[in-house]
Amino acid sequence: MSNRVFIFDTTLRDGEQSPGYSMTLNEKLQMAEMLDKMGVDIIEAGFPAASRGDYDAVYKVSQQCKSAIVAGLCRALHKDIDAVIQATGPAQRKRIHTFISTSALHMKHKLQLEPARVLEMIKESVAYARQHCDDVEWSAEDATRTEHDFLCKAVETAIAAGARTVNIPDTVGYSVPEEYGKIIAMLKNRVPNIDKAIISTHCHNDLGLAVANSIAGVNNGARQIECTINGIGERAGNASMEEVVMAFRTRPDILPYDTGVISELIMPASRLLSQITGFSVQPNKAVVGANAFAHESGIHQDGMLKNASTYEIMTPESVGRDKSDLVLGKHSGRNAFRTKLQSLGLNLTEDDLNAAFERFKDFADRKKKVSDDDLVVIATSKDGIPKERIRFIALGVKSGSFGPQEAELELEVDGEIKKAKATGKGPVDACFKAMRVLVRHDDAVLANYELKALTQGSDAKGEVNIKLSEHGHAFNGIGIDSDVIVASCRAYIDALNRLLAGRNVVPAKAKA
């Protein structure tokens, strides 16, 4: 049996069904172009019969795609199949993907059909699709909760009718690896014409086992994995493409399979999807999370500095990332601290380094993030501890569509309470102008402003990230509050405190 595993990406179809993940036509085309460039074998571009938008997306992706097979999903109905035939018309290589439920639960309550009728519909739909396309895939929805004898009959019927690929979905993420692997092995052993089709996996992540189940399926004879970028999809999502691909690439000793995916494009694809949908991946997400190649523990950092393979099983470059990140925090060790200072151009004597390291530990215990600017101050300033010269006290704003937006800001600057009023093009602009009245930093420019919601609902907490740039030096600040205007002020103050510590800018006297 060939060890080539085909990657069937359903980011544009199953992935887009995630709440809040809908994409515009242009966004789908951007994502499809990336998937095609990555070397994905099959791109499931949508469900043409579901909506005009889905139809148009499949049609346009079919026109654009250069190497991947373009698939469209359809129920076991002639009108659905016709929609896929028409939508994939421009594709150089196309696939009709038709499905029907096979579990007793779904047949009784969803389809309200007898098993015999379901078998008839499998035969009719696959045969009809095959008349119009050589590449037909058939899926047994809720396969892992289907009675085994009936699943075997259904798979045999689909293959006899012309299906070249038979998909065995764990539709509700119910199965576990040992069980799922046995289902694939059972089909290999019991279905007489199984050699005429490729077995595919389509595993959902409701129990966090989608990737493990997919690999178990491959180990037992499946040769196609249906997956998505960042693991997006219905409910808890699908098997993550990046995790599957890198599992095979990292462990060829026990997983001797090849996907043909260009792994160096994994991170660019992940970032593109996050940019398109507005949803970032969780920091500890495997392969593509912000912390996947980040190390704060002193023991880990020391090992990384000596040999990266001590704590990394793959290189960041292999998935399209720039480098590993040694994050300095309260768990960091002296060796990492020294190396980081040297990268900033600071070579301290052993005595000065020891003193600076103690100051760093004290500072790191009080701050979640230690920036490069903080480190410079810790290593070179007289007392070595960056001070918060500015503290937020209170804020009042006037906003809306009537009249100029105003802000009345109260701060503590070097121990003195000061107030200022300002107007601006919006309440945030007014707040920042009031800040410039209270604290002189005329040469500093607001280089970046980002706002994102940390929680859901109208009372969601907002996180604001700000970058102030002065004379070529950047100073970052973060602010969190349920009031985004307050969060913006706190972020600006955080950045300004770093700027003052790093450049020794003197606060101005408050204007009346």
C-alpha positions in Angstrom: 0.0 0.0 0.0 1.3 3.5 -0.9 2.3 5.7 2.0 1.0 8.8 0.2 -1.8 10.4 2.2 -4.0 12.9 0.3 -5.0 16.1 2.1 -8.6 17.1 1.6 -8.9 20.6 3.0 -12.4 21.7 4.0 -11.6 25.1 5.5 -13.8 26.8 2.9 -16.8 24.5 3.6 -16.8 22.8 7.0 -14.5 25.4 8.4 -16.7 28.3 7.3 -19.6 26.7 9.1 -18.0 27.7 12.4 -20.1 30.5 14.0 -18.6 33.9 13.0 -16.2 32.4 10.4 -18.2 33.3 7.3 -16.0 34.6 4.5 -16.6 36.9 1.5 -16.0 35.7 -2.0 -12.7 37.5 -2.2 -11.6 36.1 1.1 -12.4 32.6 0.0 -10.4 33.2 -3.2 -7.4 34.4 -1.2 -7.6 31.3 1.1 -8.0 28.9 -1.9 -5.0 30.5 -3.6 -2.9 29.8 -0.5 -4.2 26.2 -0.2 -3.4 25.6 -3.8 0.1 27.0 -3.4 0.7 24.8 -0.3 0.1 21.6 -2.3 -3.2 20.6 -0.9 -4.6 17.7 -3.0 -8.3 18.6 -2.7 -10.0 21.9 -1.8 -13.6 21.6 -0.8 -14.8 25.0 -1.8 -18.3 25.0 -0.5 -21.9 23.6 -0.7 -23.2 25.0 -4.0 -26.9 24.1 -3.3 -26.8 25.8 0.1 -26.8 29.4 -1.2 -25.9 31.6 -4.2 -22.8 32.8 -2.3 -21.6 29.2 -1.9 -22.3 28.5 -5.6 -20.4 31.5 -6.7 -17.4 30.7 -4.4 -17.1 27.2 -5.8 -17.4 28.5 -9.4 -14.7 31.2 -8.9 -12.4 28.8 -7.0 -12.8 26.4 -9.9 -11.7 29.1 -12.3 -8.7 30.1 -10.2 -7.3 26.8 -9.0 -4.2 25.6 -10.8 -3.3 22.2 -9.4 -5.7 21.1 -6.6 -8.9 19.2 -7.2 -11.9 21.4 -6.5 -14.7 19.6 -4.7 -18.3 20.7 -3.9 -20.5 19.1 -1.3 -24.0 17.8 -2.0 -26.8 15.8 -0.5 -28.0 12.6 -2.2 -30.3 14.6 -4.4 -30.2 15.2 -8.1 -30.7 19.0 -7.7 -27.7 19.2 -5.3 -25.5 17.1 -7.5 -26.5 19.3 -10.5 -25.4 22.4 -8.6 -22.0 20.9 -7.9 -21.6 19.8 -11.6 -22.3 23.4 -12.7 -20.3 25.1 -10.0 -17.2 23.0 -10.6 -17.5 23.3 -14.4 -14.5 25.6 -14.9 -12.2 23.4 -12.8 -9.3 21.6 -14.5 -9.8 18.8 -11.9 -13.1 18.4 -10.1 -14.8 16.2 -7.5 -18.5 15.6 -6.6 -18.7 14.9 -2.8 -22.1 13.5 -1.9 -23.3 12.3 1.5 -26.1 10.7 3.4 -26.6 9.6 7.0 -26.2 6.0 7.9 -26.6 5.7 11.7 -29.9 4.4 13.0 -30.2 7.6 15.0 -29.9 9.8 12.0 -32.0 7.6 9.7 -34.9 7.5 12.2 -34.9 11.1 13.4 -33.2 13.2 10.7 -34.0 11.4 7.4 -37.1 9.5 8.6 -36.1 6.8 6.1 -35.8 3.0 6.3 -32.3 1.5 5.9 -33.3 -0.1 2.6 -34.3 3.3 1.1 -31.0 4.8 2.3 -29.1 2.1 0.4 -31.2 2.9 -2.7 -30.4 6.6 -2.4 -26.7 5.9 -2.1 -26.7 3.8 -5.3 -28.9 6.3 -7.2 -26.9 9.4 -6.1 -23.4 8.1 -6.6 -24.3 6.5 -10.0 -25.9 9.8 -11.1 -22.8 11.8 -10.0 -20.5 9.4 -11.7 -22.3 9.9 -15.1 -21.1 13.5 -14.9 -17.7 13.2 -13.2 -15.1 10.5 -12.9 -14.1 11.6 -9.4 -16.9 11.0 -7.0 -16.6 10.8 -3.2 -19.3 9.4 -1.0 -19.6 10.1 2.8 -21.5 8.1 5.4 -22.6 10.8 7.8 -22.4 9.8 11.5 -20.4 6.7 10.4 -18.8 6.1 13.8 -22.2 5.6 15.3 -23.5 3.4 12.5 -24.1 -0.4 12.9 -21.1 -2.1 11.4 -23.0 -4.5 9.1 -25.0 -1.6 7.6 -21.9 0.5 7.2 -20.2 -2.2 5.3 -23.3 -2.6 3.0 -23.4 1.2 2.5 -19.7 1.4 1.6 -19.9 -1.5 -0.8 -23.0 0.0 -2.5 -21.3 3.3 -2.9 -18.1 1.8 -4.5 -20.2 -0.5 -6.8 -22.1 2.6 -8.0 -18.8 4.4 -8.9 -17.4 6.1 -5.8 -13.6 6.4 -6.0 -13.3 7.7 -2.4 -15.4 6.6 0.6 -15.3 8.9 3.6 -15.9 7.6 7.2 -16.8 10.7 9.2 -16.7 10.9 13.0 -19.4 13.6 12.5 -20.0 14.4 16.1 -16.4 13.7 17.5 -17.6 10.7 19.4 -15.0 8.1 18.6 -11.6 7.4 20.2 -8.4 6.4 18.3 -8.5 2.6 19.0 -12.1 2.4 18.1 -11.8 4.6 15.0 -8.8 2.6 13.7 -10.8 -0.7 14.2 -13.7 0.7 12.1 -11.3 1.5 9.2 -9.6 -2.0 9.6 -13.0 -3.6 9.6 -14.0 -2.0 6.4 -10.7 -3.0 4.8 -11.3 -6.6 5.8 -15.1 -7.0 5.2 -16.0 -4.9 2.2 -15.2 -7.0 -0.9 -14.6 -4.1 -3.3 -12.8 -1.8 -0.9 -9.6 -2.0 -3.0 -11.4 0.0 -5.7 -11.6 3.1 -3.5 -9.6 5.3 -1.2 -10.8 5.4 2.4 -11.0 8.9 3.9 -11.2 10.2 7.4 -13.2 13.2 8.5 -12.9 13.6 12.3 -14.4 16.3 14.5 -12.7 17.5 17.7 -15.5 17.4 20.3 -13.3 15.3 22.6 -10.0 16.8 21.4 -9.2 13.6 19.4 -9.7 14.6 15.8 -6.0 14.5 14.9 -5.4 11.3 16.9 -8.4 9.6 15.3 -7.3 10.7 11.8 -3.9 9.2 12.3 -5.4 6.0 13.7 -7.4 5.8 10.5 -4.3 6.2 8.3 -2.5 3.5 10.4 -5.3 1.1 9.6 -5.5 1.8 5.9 -7.1 5.2 5.2 -5.2 7.3 2.7 -7.1 10.6 2.7 -7.5 13.0 5.7 -10.1 15.7 5.6 -9.0 18.6 7.7 -8.9 22.4 8.1 -6.3 25.2 8.7 -6.2 26.0 12.4 -8.6 23.2 13.0 -11.7 25.4 12.5 -15.1 23.8 11.8 -18.4 22.9 13.3 -18.6 23.0 17.1 -15.1 22.2 18.4 -13.7 22.0 14.9 -12.0 19.5 12.6 -8.7 17.8 12.5 -6.0 20.5 12.1 -4.1 20.2 8.9 -1.0 21.7 10.3 -0.9 19.1 13.1 -1.5 16.1 10.8 1.2 17.3 8.3 3.8 18.0 11.0 3.1 14.7 12.9 4.0 12.8 9.7 7.0 15.0 9.0 8.3 14.9 12.6 7.7 11.2 13.3 8.5 9.3 10.0 10.0 6.5 12.2 6.5 5.4 13.3 4.3 7.4 10.9 6.0 6.8 7.5 3.5 8.8 5.5 3.9 11.7 3.0 1.3 14.4 2.3 3.0 16.5 -0.3 2.0 19.7 1.6 4.7 22.4 1.6 5.0 22.8 5.4 6.9 26.1 5.2 3.6 27.7 4.1 1.7 26.5 7.2 2.3 29.6 9.3 1.5 32.0 6.4 -1.8 30.1 5.8 -2.7 30.2 9.5 -2.1 33.9 9.7 -4.0 34.6 6.5 -7.0 32.7 7.9 -6.8 34.6 11.2 -6.6 37.8 9.3 -9.6 37.0 7.2 -11.9 35.7 10.0 -10.7 38.0 12.7 -10.1 35.0 15.0 -6.6 34.4 16.4 -5.6 30.9 17.4 -5.1 30.2 21.1 -1.5 30.9 22.2 -0.8 27.2 23.1 -2.2 25.8 19.9 0.1 23.2 18.4 2.4 24.2 15.6 0.8 27.7 14.9 0.1 29.1 18.3 2.1 32.1 19.5 3.7 30.0 22.3 4.4 26.9 20.1 8.0 27.9 19.8 8.3 30.2 22.9 10.3 29.3 26.0 10.3 31.1 29.4 11.5 28.4 31.8 15.1 28.9 32.7 15.9 25.2 32.3 14.3 25.2 28.9 16.0 28.4 27.8 19.4 27.1 28.9 18.8 23.9 26.9 17.7 25.9 23.8 20.8 28.0 23.9 23.0 24.9 23.9 21.0 22.9 21.4 17.5 23.7 20.2 16.6 20.1 19.8 16.6 19.7 23.6 13.2 21.3 23.7 12.0 21.6 20.2 10.9 18.6 18.1 10.7 20.6 14.9 12.3 23.8 13.7 10.2 27.0 13.5 11.5 27.5 9.9 9.9 24.1 8.9 6.4 25.6 9.4 7.2 29.1 8.1 8.1 30.9 11.3 11.1 33.1 11.7 12.7 31.8 14.8 12.1 30.5 18.3 11.3 33.0 21.0 13.1 33.0 24.4 10.6 35.0 26.5 12.1 36.7 29.5 9.9 36.5 32.6 10.1 35.4 36.2 10.9 31.8 35.2 13.9 32.8 33.1 17.5 31.9 34.0 20.7 33.9 34.1 22.1 32.4 30.9 19.0 33.5 28.9 19.2 36.9 30.6 22.8 37.3 29.6 22.2 36.2 26.0 19.3 38.6 25.6 21.3 41.5 26.9 24.1 40.7 24.5 21.6 40.7 21.6 20.7 44.2 22.7 24.4 45.2 22.6 24.9 45.1 26.4 27.9 43.2 27.6 28.1 43.5 31.4 30.8 42.4 33.8 29.9 39.4 35.9 29.2 41.5 39.0 27.0 44.0 37.1 25.2 41.1 35.4 24.4 39.4 38.8 23.1 42.7 40.2 21.0 43.4 37.0 19.7 39.8 37.1 18.4 40.3 40.7 16.7 43.6 39.6 15.2 41.8 36.6 13.8 39.0 38.8 12.2 41.6 41.1 10.7 43.4 38.2 9.5 40.2 36.4 7.6 39.2 39.6 5.5 42.3 39.2 5.1 42.6 35.5 3.5 40.0 33.1 5.6 41.1 30.1 9.2 42.4 30.2 10.0 44.4 27.1 13.4 45.0 25.5 13.1 48.6 26.7 12.5 47.4 30.3 15.7 45.3 30.0 17.8 48.2 28.9 16.7 50.3 31.8 17.2 47.3 34.2 20.7 46.8 33.0 21.8 50.4 32.7 19.8 52.8 34.9 21.0 53.9 38.3 18.4 52.1 40.3 17.7 49.6 37.6 13.9 49.4 38.0 11.7 51.0 35.4 9.3 53.3 37.2 5.7 53.9 36.5 5.9 57.7 36.5 2.4 58.0 35.1 -0.7 56.4 36.7 -4.3 56.5 35.4 -6.7 58.1 37.9 -10.0 59.0 36.0 -11.5 59.8 32.7 -14.6 61.5 31.4 -15.5 61.6 27.7 -18.2 63.2 25.5 -18.7 61.2 22.3 -21.4 60.6 19.7 -22.4 62.2 16.4 -23.3 65.6 17.9 -20.5 68.2 18.3 -16.8 67.7 18.9 -15.7 64.7 21.0 -14.1 65.7 24.3 -12.0 64.0 27.0 -11.2 65.1 30.5 -8.3 63.1 31.8 -6.8 62.9 35.3 -3.4 61.3 35.8 -0.8 61.0 38.5 2.5 62.2 37.0 5.6 61.8 39.2 3.4 61.8 42.3 1.3 64.9 41.4 -2.3 64.8 40.4 -2.9 66.6 37.1 -5.9 67.2 34.8 -6.4 68.3 31.2 -9.2 68.6 28.7 -8.9 68.1 24.9 -11.1 67.6 21.9 -10.4 65.3 19.0 -11.8 63.3 16.1 -13.4 60.7 18.4 -13.0 60.1 22.1 -9.8 58.0 21.8 -8.1 60.8 19.8 -9.3 63.4 22.4 -7.8 61.2 25.2 -4.5 60.9 23.5 -4.4 64.7 22.9 -5.1 65.3 26.6 -2.2 62.9 27.3 0.2 65.1 25.3 -0.9 68.1 27.3 -0.1 66.4 30.6 3.1 64.7 29.5 5.4 66.2 27.0 6.5 63.8 24.2 6.3 66.0 21.2 8.6 63.8 19.0 6.7 60.6 19.7 4.4 59.3 17.0 1.5 56.8 17.5 2.8 54.0 15.2 0.2 51.4 15.8 -3.2 51.0 17.5 -5.0 47.7 17.8 -8.2 46.8 19.6 -9.6 43.3 20.1 -12.3 41.8 22.3 -11.1 39.3 24.9 -14.6 38.1 25.8 -18.0 37.9 24.2 -21.1 40.0 24.6 -21.8 43.7 24.8 -19.9 43.9 28.1 -16.8 42.3 26.6 -13.4 43.2 27.9 -11.3 45.0 25.3 -7.5 44.8 24.9 -5.7 47.7 23.3 -2.2 47.4 22.0 -0.3 50.6 21.2 3.1 51.4 19.8 4.8 54.8 20.3 7.8 55.5 18.1 10.4 58.2 18.9 13.7 58.7 17.1 13.6 55.2 15.7 12.8 53.5 19.0 9.5 51.7 19.5 7.7 51.4 22.9 4.7 49.1 23.2 1.8 49.3 25.7 -1.1 47.2 26.6 -4.4 48.2 28.3 -7.4 46.0 29.3 -10.8 47.3 30.4 -14.5 46.7 29.7 -14.5 50.3 28.5 -12.4 50.5 25.4 -11.7 54.2 25.8 -10.3 53.5 29.3 -8.3 50.5 27.8 -6.9 52.8 25.2 -5.7 55.3 27.8 -4.2 52.5 29.9 -2.3 51.2 26.9 -1.0 54.7 26.0 0.1 55.2 29.6 1.9 51.8 29.6 3.7 52.7 26.4 4.5 56.2 27.6 6.0 54.9 30.9 8.3 52.8 28.8 9.2 55.7 26.7 10.0 57.9 29.7 12.1 55.2 31.3 14.0 54.6 28.1 14.5 58.1 27.0 14.2 60.1 30.2 11.6 62.5 28.8 10.5 65.0 31.5 6.8 65.5 32.1 5.5 69.0 31.4 3.6 71.1 33.8 -0.2 70.7 33.5 -1.9 73.5 31.6 -4.8 75.3 33.2 
